[in-house]
Structure formats: C-alpha cells, structure tokens
Amino acid sequence: MSANRRGRTLAVIHQADLAIRESLSEYAGSWVAIRDGKVIASALDPVELRDMREVRDDDLLMPVPDRTDGIYIL
C-alpha cells in the first residue's frame, strides 16, 4: 500500500478482467490511466499522470512500451 496525493492509503487492486478497448500505439513511450477499458489521460511519467485532475485514485496506471523497448509483463 502507498499514500496517494490526498494523503489517503491506497491498496493495489488486481483487475483480472481488464480489457483495453482501444489501440495504445499513439501512447508508445508514455504512461496511461485506464478506466472502464478506455484511456482517460496520458503523461511521460506516472507522477505527472497521477497528479492530473481527470485521473481518479482507482484508475489503472500503466506504462505503454515504446516500439524499441523489451517485453513488459504486467
């Protein structure tokens, strides 16, 4: 668990049924916030992304690999 920007503690939630319903290719090399299978916001790093007004505490944040990056296992 970790503290979020509002000082509350967050638990990590496993989302086994997560289905991203759009291509992430335009976000290659950045981080995205996912809610209900859709990209809500993107940024170059997770701190900047978490601080965005449209990102909620329960959104999934994940890196989108650059085409030159290796394999990601999430």
Residue pairs with C-beta under 8 A, 6 or more apart in sequence:
1 9
1 10
1 11
1 12
2 9
2 10
3 9
3 10
4 10
4 50
4 57
5 50
5 51
6 57
8 57
10 57
13 58
15 60
18 34
18 37
18 60
19 37
20 34
20 37
20 38
20 39
21 37
21 38
22 37
22 38
22 39
24 32
24 39
24 64
27 39
27 42
27 64
28 64
28 65
28 66
28 67
29 44
29 64
29 65
29 66
29 69
30 42
30 43
30 44
30 63
30 64
31 42
31 43
31 44
31 45
31 46
31 48
31 49
31 61
31 62
31 63
31 64
32 39
32 40
32 41
32 42
32 49
32 61
32 62
32 64
33 39
33 40
33 41
33 42
33 49
33 52
33 54
33 55
33 59
33 60
33 61
34 40
34 59
34 60
34 61
34 62
35 56
35 59
35 60
40 54
40 55
40 59
41 49
41 52
41 54
41 55
42 49
42 64
43 49
43 52
46 61
46 63
49 55
49 61
50 61
55 61
62 74
63 72
65 72
